Amino acid sequence: MSIYKRILLALDLSDESDQLASKTAEMARASDAELNLIHVVEPLSFAYGGDVPMDLTTIQEQLDDHARTKLDQYAEKIGYPVNRKIIVTGHTETEIHRAAEELNTDLVIVGSHGRHGLALLLGSTANGVLHGANCDVLAIRVKEEE
Ligand code: AMP
């Protein structure tokens, strides 16, 4: 029985994204689900605010283009049809929630490093996505690359 019909996989495009992509593809295949991918590019202005006396537009566009290329590569090698590949600029958790709603997602998949202590209390992206999501959220434990 296929429980999940529409899966949204959030990728930070790090090396660990391979682990997430292959497990997610297996799950999507097993339940014949629609698979969507999202990567959020945080605006440079979030990091630098008004402190940098230059126009960051071109660098931001280059970051977006780079993310688009990498997400396309993941979609190619995931081994399962990808319905939509979303690149959006904004706050990561907010944009994942927004896309999940818009796509009528019933499962959001994120990676988790299973951090301990303070980092866990303060919350990782996985934590942030879980809180405020209107659907199920699966955190897949990713192993740190050596
Ligand atoms: P982190 O808490 O930053 O280690 O990220 C954990 C997981 O959150 C990643 O494996 C992704 O699934 C998701 N994630 C983090 N940053 C982003 C991003 N910029 N865009 C999409 N997903 C992200």
Residues whose N, C-alpha, C, O or C-beta is under 5 A from the ligand:
A	BS01	AMP	A10 L11 D12 I38 H39 V40 V41 T92 I109 V110 G111 S112 S124 T125 A126
